[in-house]
C-alpha cells in the first residue's frame, strides 16, 4: 500500500466515503423520499454513470438491493477507470456524450429538480 492509500484509504474506501457522504446529506436535506431516489442521486453524480441510459441506471439500482454500501461497491467495480469491469461503462459514457449530450444533461437536471424541489 502506498503512502497516499495509507493516509487517505484505498480508492474503493474513498468512493464508499464519498457515496455515503452524498447519500446521508441528501437524506438529511430531503427526508421522506423514496430510498431508490437517494441511491439514484448518488449514482448519477458519479462518472461514468452521469451519462448512462435509464435502463442502465435502473439495472444498477436493482443490483444494489437498495443498499448504499452495495451501490458504492458497484460504482467502484463498474465505474472506476482502472477496474477491469469498467471499460464498457466509460465507452458508453463517451458515446452518449458524443451522440446526445443535451438529452442526458437535461434528464439529470430534471431528476435533480424533482428531487430537491418536491
Legacy VTK file of the C-alpha trace (Angstrom):
# vtk DataFile Version 3.0
C-alpha trace
ASCII
DATASET POLYDATA
POINTS 118 float
0.000 0.000 0.000
1.365 3.360 -0.979
1.669 6.405 1.228
-1.404 8.029 -0.330
-3.531 4.941 0.357
-2.174 4.665 3.870
-3.201 8.247 4.626
-6.468 8.577 2.706
-7.543 4.965 2.230
-7.790 2.914 -0.914
-9.688 4.170 -3.941
-12.548 1.848 -3.040
-12.687 3.251 0.504
-12.677 6.825 -0.817
-15.523 6.052 -3.221
-17.514 4.488 -0.376
-16.949 7.557 1.826
-17.986 9.928 -0.966
-21.121 7.926 -1.752
-22.082 7.769 1.940
-21.498 11.499 2.316
-23.767 12.353 -0.651
-26.388 9.826 0.465
-26.654 10.994 4.079
-26.544 14.667 3.119
-29.484 14.114 0.744
-31.390 12.110 3.367
-30.948 14.909 5.918
-31.885 17.640 3.464
-34.866 15.847 1.907
-36.200 13.277 4.393
-39.062 11.042 3.374
-38.018 10.495 -0.220
-38.100 7.069 -1.797
-34.905 5.128 -0.994
-34.330 4.471 -4.678
-34.271 8.248 -5.322
-31.443 8.725 -2.807
-29.469 5.950 -4.472
-30.141 7.322 -7.950
-28.971 10.741 -6.804
-25.680 9.216 -5.668
-25.299 7.144 -8.814
-25.835 9.902 -11.364
-23.367 12.194 -9.609
-20.574 9.679 -10.241
-18.959 9.360 -13.674
-19.386 7.304 -15.840
-22.981 6.934 -14.663
-23.842 10.586 -15.236
-24.309 9.910 -18.961
-25.906 6.472 -18.937
-29.274 5.449 -20.319
-32.170 4.980 -17.921
-32.195 1.211 -18.385
-28.535 1.015 -17.314
-29.223 3.195 -14.264
-32.254 1.083 -13.337
-30.310 -2.173 -13.704
-27.542 -0.903 -11.421
-30.096 0.280 -8.867
-31.771 -3.144 -8.990
-28.429 -4.847 -8.374
-27.704 -2.658 -5.354
-30.742 -4.042 -3.470
-31.426 -0.511 -2.188
-28.288 -0.573 -0.055
-25.887 2.377 -0.255
-22.847 0.259 0.568
-23.696 -2.236 -2.149
-24.263 0.629 -4.581
-20.863 2.090 -3.676
-19.235 -1.286 -4.370
-20.976 -1.386 -7.765
-19.866 2.170 -8.514
-16.307 1.144 -7.794
-16.494 -2.118 -9.767
-18.314 -0.707 -12.779
-17.052 2.857 -12.797
-13.520 3.099 -11.505
-11.318 3.766 -14.555
-8.766 1.112 -13.579
-11.348 -1.567 -12.807
-11.420 -4.384 -15.375
-15.235 -4.237 -15.461
-15.410 -0.522 -16.143
-14.239 -0.156 -19.735
-17.734 -0.682 -21.152
-19.207 1.966 -18.822
-16.645 4.560 -19.878
-17.033 3.708 -23.567
-20.822 4.017 -23.275
-20.432 7.342 -21.464
-18.201 8.721 -24.208
-20.565 7.501 -26.923
-23.551 9.026 -25.117
-21.753 12.344 -24.703
-20.906 12.471 -28.389
-24.350 11.417 -29.610
-26.759 13.217 -27.361
-25.091 15.311 -24.704
-28.031 17.650 -24.237
-30.627 14.934 -23.597
-28.567 13.283 -20.827
-27.799 16.621 -19.213
-31.462 17.599 -19.312
-32.583 14.213 -17.940
-30.234 14.541 -14.982
-31.165 18.183 -14.376
-34.848 17.222 -14.357
-34.209 14.465 -11.824
-32.276 16.881 -9.600
-35.039 19.492 -9.848
-37.701 16.914 -8.988
-35.628 15.556 -6.110
-34.752 18.878 -4.497
-37.951 20.816 -5.246
-40.621 18.241 -4.406
LINES 1 119
118 0 1 2 3 4 5 6 7 8 9 10 11 12 13 14 15 16 17 18 19 20 21 22 23 24 25 26 27 28 29 30 31 32 33 34 35 36 37 38 39 40 41 42 43 44 45 46 47 48 49 50 51 52 53 54 55 56 57 58 59 60 61 62 63 64 65 66 67 68 69 70 71 72 73 74 75 76 77 78 79 80 81 82 83 84 85 86 87 88 89 90 91 92 93 94 95 96 97 98 99 100 101 102 103 104 105 106 107 108 109 110 111 112 113 114 115 116 117
